[in-house]
Amino acid sequence: MTGMGFWIDGLCINQDDVLEKKHQVNLRMRVYSQAMSTVAWLGAPTGSSATSINILRNVFGQCSVSYIDGSKDH
C-alpha cells in the first residue's frame, strides 16, 4: 500500500520562557528539515486561513489517518 505522509502540528511557544522557546525552535528545526516540503502559518487566523483549513479538513476527511503510535482513525 502506498500513501502520502503528512505531519500536521499546532504549536504555541511561550515567548517569555527563553529555555522553552530555544528547545521548541531547535526541535521544530530538526523535524521540518527532514520534510520534502513545509508549509507554515504564522499569525492570527484570517478569512483565507479559515478557508484553507476547511479545504484540508475536506481532503483529510476522505483519508485514513495513522498516528505515530500505530492507531488508526477513519
The 8 nearest C-alpha neighbors of each residue, nearest first, counted from 0:
[[1, 2, 3, 63, 4, 65, 62, 64],
 [2, 0, 3, 4, 63, 62, 65, 64],
 [3, 1, 4, 0, 5, 63, 62, 64],
 [2, 4, 5, 1, 62, 6, 0, 64],
 [3, 5, 2, 6, 65, 64, 1, 7],
 [6, 4, 7, 3, 34, 64, 8, 37],
 [5, 7, 8, 4, 34, 31, 37, 30],
 [8, 6, 5, 9, 38, 4, 10, 39],
 [7, 9, 10, 6, 39, 5, 27, 11],
 [10, 8, 7, 11, 40, 39, 6, 12],
 [9, 11, 8, 12, 23, 27, 7, 13],
 [12, 10, 13, 9, 14, 23, 20, 8],
 [11, 13, 14, 20, 10, 23, 19, 16],
 [12, 14, 15, 16, 20, 11, 19, 17],
 [13, 15, 16, 12, 20, 17, 19, 11],
 [14, 16, 13, 17, 20, 19, 12, 18],
 [17, 15, 19, 13, 14, 18, 20, 12],
 [16, 18, 20, 19, 15, 21, 14, 13],
 [19, 17, 21, 20, 16, 22, 23, 15],
 [20, 18, 22, 16, 21, 17, 23, 13],
 [19, 21, 17, 23, 18, 22, 24, 12],
 [20, 22, 18, 24, 19, 23, 17, 25],
 [23, 21, 19, 25, 20, 24, 26, 18],
 [24, 22, 26, 20, 25, 21, 19, 27],
 [23, 25, 27, 21, 26, 22, 20, 28],
 [26, 24, 28, 22, 23, 27, 21, 29],
 [25, 27, 23, 29, 28, 24, 22, 30],
 [28, 26, 30, 24, 29, 25, 31, 23],
 [27, 29, 25, 31, 26, 30, 32, 24],
 [28, 30, 26, 27, 32, 31, 25, 33],
 [31, 29, 27, 28, 32, 33, 26, 34],
 [30, 32, 34, 33, 28, 29, 27, 37],
 [33, 31, 29, 34, 30, 28, 35, 27],
 [34, 32, 31, 30, 35, 29, 28, 36],
 [35, 33, 31, 36, 32, 37, 30, 6],
 [34, 36, 33, 37, 32, 31, 4, 5],
 [37, 35, 34, 38, 31, 33, 32, 5],
 [38, 36, 34, 39, 31, 35, 32, 6],
 [37, 39, 36, 40, 31, 7, 41, 34],
 [40, 38, 41, 37, 8, 42, 7, 9],
 [39, 41, 42, 38, 48, 43, 44, 9],
 [42, 40, 39, 43, 44, 38, 10, 11],
 [43, 41, 40, 44, 45, 39, 48, 11],
 [42, 44, 45, 41, 40, 48, 46, 49],
 [45, 43, 48, 42, 49, 46, 47, 40],
 [44, 46, 48, 47, 49, 43, 50, 42],
 [45, 47, 49, 48, 50, 44, 51, 52],
 [46, 48, 50, 49, 45, 51, 44, 52],
 [47, 49, 51, 45, 50, 46, 44, 52],
 [48, 50, 52, 46, 47, 51, 53, 45],
 [51, 49, 47, 53, 48, 52, 54, 46],
 [52, 50, 48, 54, 53, 49, 47, 55],
 [51, 53, 55, 49, 54, 50, 56, 48],
 [52, 54, 56, 50, 51, 55, 49, 57],
 [55, 53, 51, 57, 56, 52, 58, 50],
 [56, 54, 58, 52, 57, 53, 59, 51],
 [55, 57, 53, 59, 54, 58, 60, 52],
 [58, 56, 60, 54, 55, 59, 53, 61],
 [59, 57, 55, 60, 56, 61, 54, 62],
 [60, 58, 62, 61, 56, 57, 55, 63],
 [59, 61, 57, 58, 62, 56, 63, 73],
 [60, 62, 59, 58, 57, 63, 73, 56],
 [63, 61, 59, 60, 64, 73, 58, 72],
 [62, 64, 73, 72, 65, 61, 71, 59],
 [63, 65, 72, 71, 62, 73, 66, 59],
 [66, 64, 71, 70, 69, 72, 63, 67],
 [65, 67, 69, 68, 70, 71, 64, 72],
 [66, 68, 69, 65, 70, 71, 64, 6],
 [67, 69, 66, 70, 65, 71, 64, 72],
 [70, 68, 66, 67, 65, 71, 64, 72],
 [71, 69, 66, 68, 65, 72, 67, 64],
 [72, 70, 65, 64, 66, 69, 73, 63],
 [71, 73, 64, 63, 65, 70, 66, 62],
 [72, 63, 64, 71, 62, 60, 61, 65]]
